[in-house]
Amino acid sequence: MPRVLALVPDLLFGSRVQGTLQAAGHEVELMGGPERLAERLQAEPHVSVLIVDLTSADLDGPALVQSL
């Protein structure tokens, strides 16, 4: 089963993403913010898919991508 991490600050949109992916048989873990994502990737760097809502005003997309 593919492991998916999702960094989606909007809780409503995040729950929709999570529900849709779980219905398709994926294991999804929502990240609360960029710091949590960084901690999670350090602990276990191998994930199948990383979803990031780059349209979110709460995220600095270019800085996030550089930090990864």
PDB file of N, CA, C, O and CB in Angstrom:
ATOM      1  N   MET A   1       0.858  -1.174   0.000  1.00  0.00           N
ATOM      2  CA  MET A   1       0.000   0.000   0.000  1.00  0.00           C
ATOM      3  C   MET A   1       0.904   1.238   0.000  1.00  0.00           C
ATOM      4  O   MET A   1       1.773   1.366   0.862  1.00  0.00           O
ATOM      5  CB  MET A   1      -0.976  -0.002   1.237  1.00  0.00           C
ATOM      6  N   PRO A   2       0.708   2.134  -0.946  1.00  0.00           N
ATOM      7  CA  PRO A   2       1.524   3.350  -1.000  1.00  0.00           C
ATOM      8  C   PRO A   2       1.325   4.229   0.232  1.00  0.00           C
ATOM      9  O   PRO A   2       0.206   4.394   0.719  1.00  0.00           O
ATOM     10  CB  PRO A   2       1.195   4.145  -2.256  1.00  0.00           C
ATOM     11  N   ARG A   3       2.409   4.781   0.719  1.00  0.00           N
ATOM     12  CA  ARG A   3       2.383   5.686   1.869  1.00  0.00           C
ATOM     13  C   ARG A   3       2.408   7.115   1.353  1.00  0.00           C
ATOM     14  O   ARG A   3       3.284   7.484   0.570  1.00  0.00           O
ATOM     15  CB  ARG A   3       3.583   5.419   2.837  1.00  0.00           C
ATOM     16  N   VAL A   4       1.444   7.919   1.793  1.00  0.00           N
ATOM     17  CA  VAL A   4       1.289   9.290   1.318  1.00  0.00           C
ATOM     18  C   VAL A   4       1.369  10.245   2.501  1.00  0.00           C
ATOM     19  O   VAL A   4       0.691  10.053   3.511  1.00  0.00           O
ATOM     20  CB  VAL A   4      -0.050   9.469   0.558  1.00  0.00           C
ATOM     21  N   LEU A   5       2.212  11.289   2.369  1.00  0.00           N
ATOM     22  CA  LEU A   5       2.242  12.386   3.321  1.00  0.00           C
ATOM     23  C   LEU A   5       1.613  13.588   2.631  1.00  0.00           C
ATOM     24  O   LEU A   5       1.895  13.855   1.463  1.00  0.00           O
ATOM     25  CB  LEU A   5       3.707  12.697   3.814  1.00  0.00           C
ATOM     26  N   ALA A   6       0.770  14.307   3.346  1.00  0.00           N
ATOM     27  CA  ALA A   6       0.093  15.465   2.761  1.00  0.00           C
ATOM     28  C   ALA A   6       0.276  16.683   3.658  1.00  0.00           C
ATOM     29  O   ALA A   6      -0.084  16.669   4.835  1.00  0.00           O
ATOM     30  CB  ALA A   6      -1.410  15.173   2.547  1.00  0.00           C
ATOM     31  N   LEU A   7       0.841  17.729   3.080  1.00  0.00           N
ATOM     32  CA  LEU A   7       0.983  19.005   3.773  1.00  0.00           C
ATOM     33  C   LEU A   7      -0.057  19.943   3.178  1.00  0.00           C
ATOM     34  O   LEU A   7       0.170  20.590   2.156  1.00  0.00           O
ATOM     35  CB  LEU A   7       2.448  19.593   3.637  1.00  0.00           C
ATOM     36  N   VAL A   8      -1.198  19.995   3.845  1.00  0.00           N
ATOM     37  CA  VAL A   8      -2.336  20.789   3.381  1.00  0.00           C
ATOM     38  C   VAL A   8      -2.859  21.565   4.588  1.00  0.00           C
ATOM     39  O   VAL A   8      -3.599  21.009   5.399  1.00  0.00           O
ATOM     40  CB  VAL A   8      -3.468  19.879   2.738  1.00  0.00           C
ATOM     41  N   PRO A   9      -2.486  22.850   4.721  1.00  0.00           N
ATOM     42  CA  PRO A   9      -2.876  23.624   5.903  1.00  0.00           C
ATOM     43  C   PRO A   9      -4.387  23.775   6.096  1.00  0.00           C
ATOM     44  O   PRO A   9      -4.853  23.858   7.232  1.00  0.00           O
ATOM     45  CB  PRO A   9      -2.263  24.979   5.824  1.00  0.00           C
ATOM     46  N   ASP A  10      -5.144  23.812   5.022  1.00  0.00           N
ATOM     47  CA  ASP A  10      -6.595  23.949   5.117  1.00  0.00           C
ATOM     48  C   ASP A  10      -7.176  22.607   5.565  1.00  0.00           C
ATOM     49  O   ASP A  10      -7.111  21.625   4.826  1.00  0.00           O
ATOM     50  CB  ASP A  10      -7.214  24.406   3.748  1.00  0.00           C
ATOM     51  N   LEU A  11      -7.741  22.563   6.771  1.00  0.00           N
ATOM     52  CA  LEU A  11      -8.215  21.296   7.335  1.00  0.00           C
ATOM     53  C   LEU A  11      -9.341  20.666   6.515  1.00  0.00           C
ATOM     54  O   LEU A  11      -9.379  19.444   6.367  1.00  0.00           O
ATOM     55  CB  LEU A  11      -8.688  21.513   8.756  1.00  0.00           C
ATOM     56  N   LEU A  12     -10.242  21.464   5.989  1.00  0.00           N
ATOM     57  CA  LEU A  12     -11.337  20.925   5.192  1.00  0.00           C
ATOM     58  C   LEU A  12     -10.801  20.284   3.917  1.00  0.00           C
ATOM     59  O   LEU A  12     -11.160  19.153   3.590  1.00  0.00           O
ATOM     60  CB  LEU A  12     -12.352  22.029   4.851  1.00  0.00           C
ATOM     61  N   PHE A  13      -9.951  20.994   3.204  1.00  0.00           N
ATOM     62  CA  PHE A  13      -9.362  20.448   1.983  1.00  0.00           C
ATOM     63  C   PHE A  13      -8.496  19.229   2.305  1.00  0.00           C
ATOM     64  O   PHE A  13      -8.512  18.238   1.574  1.00  0.00           O
ATOM     65  CB  PHE A  13      -8.525  21.523   1.259  1.00  0.00           C
ATOM     66  N   GLY A  14      -7.747  19.308   3.395  1.00  0.00           N
ATOM     67  CA  GLY A  14      -6.901  18.190   3.806  1.00  0.00           C
ATOM     68  C   GLY A  14      -7.701  16.936   4.097  1.00  0.00           C
ATOM     69  O   GLY A  14      -7.295  15.835   3.727  1.00  0.00           O
ATOM     70  N   SER A  15      -8.838  17.099   4.761  1.00  0.00           N
ATOM     71  CA  SER A  15      -9.662  15.920   5.059  1.00  0.00           C
ATOM     72  C   SER A  15     -10.272  15.345   3.789  1.00  0.00           C
ATOM     73  O   SER A  15     -10.464  14.133   3.691  1.00  0.00           O
ATOM     74  CB  SER A  15     -10.773  16.278   6.059  1.00  0.00           C
ATOM     75  N   ARG A  16     -10.578  16.193   2.819  1.00  0.00           N
ATOM     76  CA  ARG A  16     -11.082  15.694   1.533  1.00  0.00           C
ATOM     77  C   ARG A  16     -10.005  14.893   0.807  1.00  0.00           C
ATOM     78  O   ARG A  16     -10.274  13.816   0.275  1.00  0.00           O
ATOM     79  CB  ARG A  16     -11.561  16.863   0.647  1.00  0.00           C
ATOM     80  N   VAL A  17      -8.786  15.428   0.788  1.00  0.00           N
ATOM     81  CA  VAL A  17      -7.671  14.733   0.152  1.00  0.00           C
ATOM     82  C   VAL A  17      -7.446  13.395   0.848  1.00  0.00           C
ATOM     83  O   VAL A  17      -7.307  12.362   0.193  1.00  0.00           O
ATOM     84  CB  VAL A  17      -6.382  15.598   0.193  1.00  0.00           C
ATOM     85  N   GLN A  18      -7.413  13.420   2.166  1.00  0.00           N
ATOM     86  CA  GLN A  18      -7.184  12.204   2.944  1.00  0.00           C
ATOM     87  C   GLN A  18      -8.283  11.172   2.691  1.00  0.00           C
ATOM     88  O   GLN A  18      -7.988  10.000   2.456  1.00  0.00           O
ATOM     89  CB  GLN A  18      -7.108  12.535   4.440  1.00  0.00           C
ATOM     90  N   GLY A  19      -9.533  11.593   2.737  1.00  0.00           N
ATOM     91  CA  GLY A  19     -10.646  10.669   2.529  1.00  0.00           C
ATOM     92  C   GLY A  19     -10.643  10.044   1.150  1.00  0.00           C
ATOM     93  O   GLY A  19     -10.901   8.849   1.002  1.00  0.00           O
ATOM     94  N   THR A  20     -10.353  10.846   0.144  1.00  0.00           N
ATOM     95  CA  THR A  20     -10.314  10.337  -1.235  1.00  0.00           C
ATOM     96  C   THR A  20      -9.197   9.316  -1.415  1.00  0.00           C
ATOM     97  O   THR A  20      -9.399   8.263  -2.019  1.00  0.00           O
ATOM     98  CB  THR A  20     -10.128  11.493  -2.228  1.00  0.00           C
ATOM     99  N   LEU A  21      -8.021   9.635  -0.888  1.00  0.00           N
ATOM    100  CA  LEU A  21      -6.898   8.707  -1.026  1.00  0.00           C
ATOM    101  C   LEU A  21      -7.100   7.433  -0.216  1.00  0.00           C
ATOM    102  O   LEU A  21      -6.727   6.350  -0.666  1.00  0.00           O
ATOM    103  CB  LEU A  21      -5.610   9.382  -0.600  1.00  0.00           C
ATOM    104  N   GLN A  22      -7.682   7.549   0.966  1.00  0.00           N
ATOM    105  CA  GLN A  22      -7.950   6.356   1.769  1.00  0.00           C
ATOM    106  C   GLN A  22      -8.982   5.463   1.090  1.00  0.00           C
ATOM    107  O   GLN A  22      -8.872   4.238   1.136  1.00  0.00           O
ATOM    108  CB  GLN A  22      -8.434   6.749   3.170  1.00  0.00           C
ATOM    109  N   ALA A  23      -9.974   6.066   0.466  1.00  0.00           N
ATOM    110  CA  ALA A  23     -10.983   5.283  -0.254  1.00  0.00           C
ATOM    111  C   ALA A  23     -10.355   4.521  -1.418  1.00  0.00           C
ATOM    112  O   ALA A  23     -10.853   3.470  -1.821  1.00  0.00           O
ATOM    113  CB  ALA A  23     -12.106   6.198  -0.769  1.00  0.00           C
ATOM    114  N   ALA A  24      -9.264   5.054  -1.952  1.00  0.00           N
ATOM    115  CA  ALA A  24      -8.564   4.393  -3.051  1.00  0.00           C
ATOM    116  C   ALA A  24      -7.533   3.380  -2.544  1.00  0.00           C
ATOM    117  O   ALA A  24      -6.829   2.759  -3.341  1.00  0.00           O
ATOM    118  CB  ALA A  24      -7.879   5.433  -3.932  1.00  0.00           C
ATOM    119  N   GLY A  25      -7.443   3.211  -1.214  1.00  0.00           N
ATOM    120  CA  GLY A  25      -6.566   2.200  -0.644  1.00  0.00           C
ATOM    121  C   GLY A  25      -5.192   2.677  -0.221  1.00  0.00           C
ATOM    122  O   GLY A  25      -4.289   1.864  -0.026  1.00  0.00           O
ATOM    123  N   HIS A  26      -5.018   3.973  -0.077  1.00  0.00           N
ATOM    124  CA  HIS A  26      -3.713   4.507   0.321  1.00  0.00           C
ATOM    125  C   HIS A  26      -3.690   4.836   1.804  1.00  0.00           C
ATOM    126  O   HIS A  26      -4.711   5.187   2.395  1.00  0.00           O
ATOM    127  CB  HIS A  26      -3.370   5.755  -0.498  1.00  0.00           C
ATOM    128  N   GLU A  27      -2.517   4.718   2.387  1.00  0.00           N
ATOM    129  CA  GLU A  27      -2.301   5.113   3.779  1.00  0.00           C
ATOM    130  C   GLU A  27      -1.855   6.571   3.755  1.00  0.00           C
ATOM    131  O   GLU A  27      -0.820   6.891   3.170  1.00  0.00           O
ATOM    132  CB  GLU A  27      -1.232   4.184   4.502  1.00  0.00           C
ATOM    133  N   VAL A  28      -2.630   7.465   4.390  1.00  0.00           N
ATOM    134  CA  VAL A  28      -2.375   8.905   4.318  1.00  0.00           C
ATOM    135  C   VAL A  28      -2.118   9.465   5.700  1.00  0.00           C
ATOM    136  O   VAL A  28      -2.819   9.139   6.658  1.00  0.00           O
ATOM    137  CB  VAL A  28      -3.555   9.636   3.662  1.00  0.00           C
ATOM    138  N   GLU A  29      -1.100  10.315   5.796  1.00  0.00           N
ATOM    139  CA  GLU A  29      -0.806  11.004   7.047  1.00  0.00           C
ATOM    140  C   GLU A  29      -0.762  12.498   6.753  1.00  0.00           C
ATOM    141  O   GLU A  29       0.049  12.957   5.949  1.00  0.00           O
ATOM    142  CB  GLU A  29       0.544  10.504   7.679  1.00  0.00           C
ATOM    143  N   LEU A  30      -1.641  13.255   7.412  1.00  0.00           N
ATOM    144  CA  LEU A  30      -1.666  14.703   7.232  1.00  0.00           C
ATOM    145  C   LEU A  30      -0.608  15.348   8.125  1.00  0.00           C
ATOM    146  O   LEU A  30      -0.488  15.013   9.303  1.00  0.00           O
ATOM    147  CB  LEU A  30      -3.072  15.275   7.550  1.00  0.00           C
ATOM    148  N   MET A  31       0.147  16.265   7.557  1.00  0.00           N
ATOM    149  CA  MET A  31       1.160  16.994   8.297  1.00  0.00           C
ATOM    150  C   MET A  31       0.576  18.336   8.729  1.00  0.00           C
ATOM    151  O   MET A  31      -0.102  18.994   7.939  1.00  0.00           O
ATOM    152  CB  MET A  31       2.446  17.189   7.443  1.00  0.00           C
ATOM    153  N   GLY A  32       0.823  18.742   9.946  1.00  0.00           N
ATOM    154  CA  GLY A  32       0.276  19.980  10.471  1.00  0.00           C
ATOM    155  C   GLY A  32       0.959  21.229   9.953  1.00  0.00           C
ATOM    156  O   GLY A  32       0.353  22.301   9.940  1.00  0.00           O
ATOM    157  N   GLY A  33       2.196  21.118   9.529  1.00  0.00           N
ATOM    158  CA  GLY A  33       2.939  22.269   9.040  1.00  0.00           C
ATOM    159  C   GLY A  33       4.284  21.827   8.508  1.00  0.00           C
ATOM    160  O   GLY A  33       4.640  20.654   8.613  1.00  0.00           O
ATOM    161  N   PRO A  34       5.036  22.755   7.938  1.00  0.00           N
ATOM    162  CA  PRO A  34       6.340  22.415   7.356  1.00  0.00           C
ATOM    163  C   PRO A  34       7.324  21.824   8.373  1.00  0.00           C
ATOM    164  O   PRO A  34       8.124  20.953   8.032  1.00  0.00           O
ATOM    165  CB  PRO A  34       6.952  23.649   6.729  1.00  0.00           C
ATOM    166  N   GLU A  35       7.261  22.297   9.609  1.00  0.00           N
ATOM    167  CA  GLU A  35       8.172  21.770  10.636  1.00  0.00           C
ATOM    168  C   GLU A  35       7.882  20.295  10.904  1.00  0.00           C
ATOM    169  O   GLU A  35       8.796  19.479  11.022  1.00  0.00           O
ATOM    170  CB  GLU A  35       8.047  22.585  11.946  1.00  0.00           C
ATOM    171  N   ARG A  36       6.605  19.974  10.997  1.00  0.00           N
ATOM    172  CA  ARG A  36       6.200  18.573  11.228  1.00  0.00           C
ATOM    173  C   ARG A  36       6.608  17.695  10.046  1.00  0.00           C
ATOM    174  O   ARG A  36       7.056  16.563  10.229  1.00  0.00           O
ATOM    175  CB  ARG A  36       4.666  18.475  11.458  1.00  0.00           C
ATOM    176  N   LEU A  37       6.452  18.219   8.845  1.00  0.00           N
ATOM    177  CA  LEU A  37       6.855  17.477   7.651  1.00  0.00           C
ATOM    178  C   LEU A  37       8.353  17.200   7.677  1.00  0.00           C
ATOM    179  O   LEU A  37       8.783  16.082   7.391  1.00  0.00           O
ATOM    180  CB  LEU A  37       6.477  18.254   6.376  1.00  0.00           C
ATOM    181  N   ALA A  38       9.149  18.209   8.017  1.00  0.00           N
ATOM    182  CA  ALA A  38      10.603  18.033   8.077  1.00  0.00           C
ATOM    183  C   ALA A  38      10.986  16.981   9.116  1.00  0.00           C
ATOM    184  O   ALA A  38      11.842  16.137   8.853  1.00  0.00           O
ATOM    185  CB  ALA A  38      11.293  19.368   8.401  1.00  0.00           C
ATOM    186  N   GLU A  39      10.362  17.024  10.288  1.00  0.00           N
ATOM    187  CA  GLU A  39      10.627  16.030  11.335  1.00  0.00           C
ATOM    188  C   GLU A  39      10.267  14.634  10.847  1.00  0.00           C
ATOM    189  O   GLU A  39      11.014  13.679  11.059  1.00  0.00           O
ATOM    190  CB  GLU A  39       9.837  16.365  12.617  1.00  0.00           C
ATOM    191  N   ARG A  40       9.139  14.528  10.206  1.00  0.00           N
ATOM    192  CA  ARG A  40       8.641  13.231   9.730  1.00  0.00           C
ATOM    193  C   ARG A  40       9.553  12.645   8.665  1.00  0.00           C
ATOM    194  O   ARG A  40       9.838  11.447   8.672  1.00  0.00           O
ATOM    195  CB  ARG A  40       7.223  13.373   9.176  1.00  0.00           C
ATOM    196  N   LEU A  41      10.018  13.503   7.735  1.00  0.00           N
ATOM    197  CA  LEU A  41      10.906  13.030   6.672  1.00  0.00           C
ATOM    198  C   LEU A  41      12.286  12.660   7.200  1.00  0.00           C
ATOM    199  O   LEU A  41      12.948  11.790   6.634  1.00  0.00           O
ATOM    200  CB  LEU A  41      11.038  14.089   5.595  1.00  0.00           C
ATOM    201  N   GLN A  42      12.731  13.309   8.278  1.00  0.00           N
ATOM    202  CA  GLN A  42      14.006  12.911   8.882  1.00  0.00           C
ATOM    203  C   GLN A  42      13.876  11.551   9.543  1.00  0.00           C
ATOM    204  O   GLN A  42      14.791  10.731   9.471  1.00  0.00           O
ATOM    205  CB  GLN A  42      14.476  13.958   9.908  1.00  0.00           C
ATOM    206  N   ALA A  43      12.745  11.309  10.184  1.00  0.00           N
ATOM    207  CA  ALA A  43      12.534  10.038  10.878  1.00  0.00           C
ATOM    208  C   ALA A  43      12.365   8.889   9.884  1.00  0.00           C
ATOM    209  O   ALA A  43      12.883   7.793  10.100  1.00  0.00           O
ATOM    210  CB  ALA A  43      11.306  10.127  11.793  1.00  0.00           C
ATOM    211  N   GLU A  44      11.646   9.143   8.808  1.00  0.00           N
ATOM    212  CA  GLU A  44      11.403   8.111   7.791  1.00  0.00           C
ATOM    213  C   GLU A  44      11.380   8.786   6.416  1.00  0.00           C
ATOM    214  O   GLU A  44      10.330   9.244   5.964  1.00  0.00           O
ATOM    215  CB  GLU A  44      10.050   7.340   8.067  1.00  0.00           C
ATOM    216  N   PRO A  45      12.536   8.847   5.755  1.00  0.00           N
ATOM    217  CA  PRO A  45      12.622   9.605   4.507  1.00  0.00           C
ATOM    218  C   PRO A  45      11.970   8.931   3.304  1.00  0.00           C
ATOM    219  O   PRO A  45      11.818   9.566   2.261  1.00  0.00           O
ATOM    220  CB  PRO A  45      14.044   9.867   4.195  1.00  0.00           C
ATOM    221  N   HIS A  46      11.583   7.664   3.421  1.00  0.00           N
ATOM    222  CA  HIS A  46      11.041   6.952   2.272  1.00  0.00           C
ATOM    223  C   HIS A  46       9.516   6.928   2.319  1.00  0.00           C
ATOM    224  O   HIS A  46       8.915   6.163   3.073  1.00  0.00           O
ATOM    225  CB  HIS A  46      11.592   5.525   2.218  1.00  0.00           C
ATOM    226  N   VAL A  47       8.919   7.760   1.518  1.00  0.00           N
ATOM    227  CA  VAL A  47       7.469   7.769   1.355  1.00  0.00           C
ATOM    228  C   VAL A  47       7.179   7.599  -0.131  1.00  0.00           C
ATOM    229  O   VAL A  47       8.029   7.899  -0.968  1.00  0.00           O
ATOM    230  CB  VAL A  47       6.827   9.092   1.920  1.00  0.00           C
ATOM    231  N   SER A  48       6.003   7.127  -0.456  1.00  0.00           N
ATOM    232  CA  SER A  48       5.654   6.915  -1.854  1.00  0.00           C
ATOM    233  C   SER A  48       5.303   8.217  -2.550  1.00  0.00           C
ATOM    234  O   SER A  48       5.727   8.469  -3.677  1.00  0.00           O
ATOM    235  CB  SER A  48       4.499   5.946  -1.964  1.00  0.00           C
ATOM    236  N   VAL A  49       4.515   9.049  -1.854  1.00  0.00           N
ATOM    237  CA  VAL A  49       4.023  10.283  -2.457  1.00  0.00           C
ATOM    238  C   VAL A  49       4.005  11.382  -1.398  1.00  0.00           C
ATOM    239  O   VAL A  49       3.662  11.144  -0.241  1.00  0.00           O
ATOM    240  CB  VAL A  49       2.607  10.082  -3.070  1.00  0.00           C
ATOM    241  N   LEU A  50       4.380  12.584  -1.817  1.00  0.00           N
ATOM    242  CA  LEU A  50       4.284  13.761  -0.968  1.00  0.00           C
ATOM    243  C   LEU A  50       3.375  14.756  -1.670  1.00  0.00           C
ATOM    244  O   LEU A  50       3.653  15.170  -2.795  1.00  0.00           O
ATOM    245  CB  LEU A  50       5.694  14.381  -0.674  1.00  0.00           C
ATOM    246  N   ILE A  51       2.293  15.139  -1.008  1.00  0.00           N
ATOM    247  CA  ILE A  51       1.355  16.114  -1.557  1.00  0.00           C
ATOM    248  C   ILE A  51       1.524  17.401  -0.770  1.00  0.00           C
ATOM    249  O   ILE A  51       1.473  17.395   0.460  1.00  0.00           O
ATOM    250  CB  ILE A  51      -0.129  15.595  -1.495  1.00  0.00           C
ATOM    251  N   VAL A  52       1.727  18.515  -1.484  1.00  0.00           N
ATOM    252  CA  VAL A  52       1.882  19.821  -0.848  1.00  0.00           C
ATOM    253  C   VAL A  52       0.947  20.797  -1.540  1.00  0.00           C
ATOM    254  O   VAL A  52       0.958  20.912  -2.765  1.00  0.00           O
ATOM    255  CB  VAL A  52       3.363  20.319  -0.913  1.00  0.00           C
ATOM    256  N   ASP A  53       0.141  21.497  -0.757  1.00  0.00           N
ATOM    257  CA  ASP A  53      -0.772  22.512  -1.288  1.00  0.00           C
ATOM    258  C   ASP A  53       0.021  23.805  -1.476  1.00  0.00           C
ATOM    259  O   ASP A  53       0.093  24.640  -0.574  1.00  0.00           O
ATOM    260  CB  ASP A  53      -2.008  22.734  -0.331  1.00  0.00           C
ATOM    261  N   LEU A  54       0.608  23.955  -2.650  1.00  0.00           N
ATOM    262  CA  LEU A  54       1.442  25.125  -2.921  1.00  0.00           C
ATOM    263  C   LEU A  54       0.624  26.389  -3.138  1.00  0.00           C
ATOM    264  O   LEU A  54       1.190  27.479  -3.218  1.00  0.00           O
ATOM    265  CB  LEU A  54       2.306  24.872  -4.130  1.00  0.00           C
ATOM    266  N   THR A  55      -0.699  26.266  -3.236  1.00  0.00           N
ATOM    267  CA  THR A  55      -1.550  27.448  -3.398  1.00  0.00           C
ATOM    268  C   THR A  55      -1.920  28.061  -2.053  1.00  0.00           C
ATOM    269  O   THR A  55      -2.531  29.128  -2.009  1.00  0.00           O
ATOM    270  CB  THR A  55      -2.817  27.086  -4.167  1.00  0.00           C
ATOM    271  N   SER A  56      -1.562  27.407  -0.968  1.00  0.00           N
ATOM    272  CA  SER A  56      -1.908  27.893   0.364  1.00  0.00           C
ATOM    273  C   SER A  56      -1.124  29.156   0.702  1.00  0.00           C
ATOM    274  O   SER A  56       0.093  29.212   0.522  1.00  0.00           O
ATOM    275  CB  SER A  56      -1.644  26.810   1.413  1.00  0.00           C
ATOM    276  N   ALA A  57      -1.832  30.161   1.191  1.00  0.00           N
ATOM    277  CA  ALA A  57      -1.179  31.402   1.621  1.00  0.00           C
ATOM    278  C   ALA A  57      -0.340  31.175   2.881  1.00  0.00           C
ATOM    279  O   ALA A  57       0.529  31.987   3.198  1.00  0.00           O
ATOM    280  CB  ALA A  57      -2.230  32.498   1.877  1.00  0.00           C
ATOM    281  N   ASP A  58      -0.594  30.074   3.602  1.00  0.00           N
ATOM    282  CA  ASP A  58       0.128  29.766   4.830  1.00  0.00           C
ATOM    283  C   ASP A  58       1.502  29.140   4.576  1.00  0.00           C
ATOM    284  O   ASP A  58       2.299  28.994   5.503  1.00  0.00           O
ATOM    285  CB  ASP A  58      -0.698  28.839   5.682  1.00  0.00           C
ATOM    286  N   LEU A  59       1.777  28.774   3.334  1.00  0.00           N
ATOM    287  CA  LEU A  59       3.041  28.119   3.014  1.00  0.00           C
ATOM    288  C   LEU A  59       3.875  28.971   2.067  1.00  0.00           C
ATOM    289  O   LEU A  59       3.349  29.614   1.159  1.00  0.00           O
ATOM    290  CB  LEU A  59       2.789  26.745   2.400  1.00  0.00           C
ATOM    291  N   ASP A  60       5.182  28.962   2.297  1.00  0.00           N
ATOM    292  CA  ASP A  60       6.116  29.576   1.361  1.00  0.00           C
ATOM    293  C   ASP A  60       6.638  28.438   0.487  1.00  0.00           C
ATOM    294  O   ASP A  60       7.617  27.774   0.829  1.00  0.00           O
ATOM    295  CB  ASP A  60       7.299  30.349   2.108  1.00  0.00           C
ATOM    296  N   GLY A  61       5.975  28.225  -0.637  1.00  0.00           N
ATOM    297  CA  GLY A  61       6.282  27.094  -1.513  1.00  0.00           C
ATOM    298  C   GLY A  61       7.733  26.986  -1.916  1.00  0.00           C
ATOM    299  O   GLY A  61       8.334  25.931  -1.715  1.00  0.00           O
ATOM    300  N   PRO A  62       8.339  28.045  -2.484  1.00  0.00           N
ATOM    301  CA  PRO A  62       9.746  27.940  -2.891  1.00  0.00           C
ATOM    302  C   PRO A  62      10.687  27.608  -1.732  1.00  0.00           C
ATOM    303  O   PRO A  62      11.606  26.805  -1.892  1.00  0.00           O
ATOM    304  CB  PRO A  62      10.187  29.234  -3.533  1.00  0.00           C
ATOM    305  N   ALA A  63      10.465  28.212  -0.586  1.00  0.00           N
ATOM    306  CA  ALA A  63      11.320  27.917   0.580  1.00  0.00           C
ATOM    307  C   ALA A  63      11.139  26.468   1.031  1.00  0.00           C
ATOM    308  O   ALA A  63      12.105  25.806   1.412  1.00  0.00           O
ATOM    309  CB  ALA A  63      10.998  28.880   1.752  1.00  0.00           C
ATOM    310  N   LEU A  64       9.912  25.985   0.988  1.00  0.00           N
ATOM    311  CA  LEU A  64       9.641  24.604   1.380  1.00  0.00           C
ATOM    312  C   LEU A  64      10.345  23.632   0.453  1.00  0.00           C
ATOM    313  O   LEU A  64      10.992  22.690   0.910  1.00  0.00           O
ATOM    314  CB  LEU A  64       8.139  24.330   1.385  1.00  0.00           C
ATOM    315  N   VAL A  65      10.221  23.856  -0.838  1.00  0.00           N
ATOM    316  CA  VAL A  65      10.859  22.966  -1.807  1.00  0.00           C
ATOM    317  C   VAL A  65      12.372  22.993  -1.632  1.00  0.00           C
ATOM    318  O   VAL A  65      13.007  21.940  -1.693  1.00  0.00           O
ATOM    319  CB  VAL A  65      10.480  23.366  -3.247  1.00  0.00           C
ATOM    320  N   GLN A  66      12.963  24.152  -1.417  1.00  0.00           N
ATOM    321  CA  GLN A  66      14.408  24.246  -1.193  1.00  0.00           C
ATOM    322  C   GLN A  66      14.828  23.494   0.057  1.00  0.00           C
ATOM    323  O   GLN A  66      15.878  22.852   0.074  1.00  0.00           O
ATOM    324  CB  GLN A  66      14.836  25.703  -1.085  1.00  0.00           C
ATOM    325  N   SER A  67      14.015  23.569   1.102  1.00  0.00           N
ATOM    326  CA  SER A  67      14.387  22.914   2.360  1.00  0.00           C
ATOM    327  C   SER A  67      14.328  21.397   2.261  1.00  0.00           C
ATOM    328  O   SER A  67      14.989  20.698   3.029  1.00  0.00           O
ATOM    329  CB  SER A  67      13.481  23.385   3.479  1.00  0.00           C
ATOM    330  N   LEU A  68      13.542  20.883   1.322  1.00  0.00           N
ATOM    331  CA  LEU A  68      13.445  19.435   1.168  1.00  0.00           C
ATOM    332  C   LEU A  68      14.596  18.922   0.335  1.00  0.00           C
ATOM    333  O   LEU A  68      14.693  17.720   0.090  1.00  0.00           O
ATOM    334  CB  LEU A  68      12.110  19.041   0.532  1.00  0.00           C
TER     335      LEU A  68
END
